Amino acid sequence: MKKLLYIFLVLLTSCATQMSTLQTTVETAPKGKLSEFFSGYRYVMLETNEKCVLYNYNKLKVNDKYISVVDQDKIFLFNNKSGKFVSVINHKGHGHGEYIEVTDYDIYNDKVWIYSGAQRALFIYDKSGKYLKKINLNDYYSRIKVIDDKKVFFSPSYSNNSGYNFVLYDIENQKVLKQFDSFDKNQGLIFSTFNDFLSCNGNNIYVSHPFDNTLYKLTEDDYYPIETFDFITKDKLTSEELLLDRELIINITRQRSVFKNLSLYYKSEHFSLLGYTVTDEFGGCYYITRLKEDGSQTTVRLLAELDETFPYISDISCIYNDEFVSSMNSSSITYIETNYDIDKKFMNSGYSKEDNPIVFFHKIKK
């Protein structure tokens, strides 16, 4: 009898979880303006001097103290208000306290956490670049999310031998605490521009996977789907195609207009915002959609044409304090101000192609 009761409770819990997963249709055809998404913007000009010249930056993150940028396996820290250069973490090499590559990184409590996939190791430095600690891991990962001084989430994105997409690791005792979202096969293929960790809300982390139109919630204790989106695109992957290996999916989606991945998620009391990529004949386009409680929605395609009110917006890097954070390099900014009939606010102040990028914070409209 007890066994039957246990089975019933398990099934009841499972059904409740499935019922709580929302189903939402998303119109990807652009029908709105950026002014419907943002109420304004501010910017931070990253200082340029001989110690912090950025040549080819590929990752940018923001917290309450720093704007951090990865460039050629160096991590540059700038003050998040003034843009003044703070320090650079530059320990690339094969010696003690040195990493071979910056596969991913995070910043927490004035410490810089660098994961080097080539070494399967996590390196910790203080904000000045002083080496503090190295943690050797037994598998490959592609993304990290620091929870606190003792715990880190790792994600291999279907591409290691652990068999789990999210691994909670105890840094102090150097052991795995919990594992979530099992998979059967090591895909051995990472999307360099994709981050499984979309955004955070308190202790909740919103996560997703490439070619998976479901949004999941991840905590230290649980992992479950919360909303599935039906993106209306010209073409769709069949259920059989979605079971193929990633490399095959990439090949069959070339020049097909299909949903590729979620990249950002923001939730407020009355609406939510999605950032996502749809593949097309040119490779891929970035969209944002505003979903209101009443079922109405508005979509814009970024970089399709210049918006004179918001001329400096680009692909969103992250969300910080109800702001969409993006950056633009000096070549793009000077091109826009030279070729379009807008206020040359930066060039008139002496900004040139030799300067570092500018980080833009677009305030989300309530």
Secondary structure, DSSP 8 states (H G I E B T S, - for coil): -HHHHHHHHHHHHHHHHHHTSEEEEEE-S----GGGTEEEEEEEE---STT---SSEEEEEE-SSEEEEEETTEEEEEETTT--EEEEE--BSSSTT-BS--SEEEEETTEEEEEETTTTEEEEEETT--EEEEEE-SS--SEEEE-SSSEEEEE-SS-SSSSEEEEEEETTTTEEEEEEEE-SS------TT--SEEEEETTEEEE--TT--EEEEE-SS-EEEEEEEEEE-S----HHHHTS-HHHHHHHTTT---EEEEEEEEE-SSEEEEEEEE--TTS-EEEEEEEETTS-EEEEETTSS--SSSTT--S--EEETTEEEEEE-HHHHHHHHHHSSS--TTGGGT--TTS--EEEEEEE--
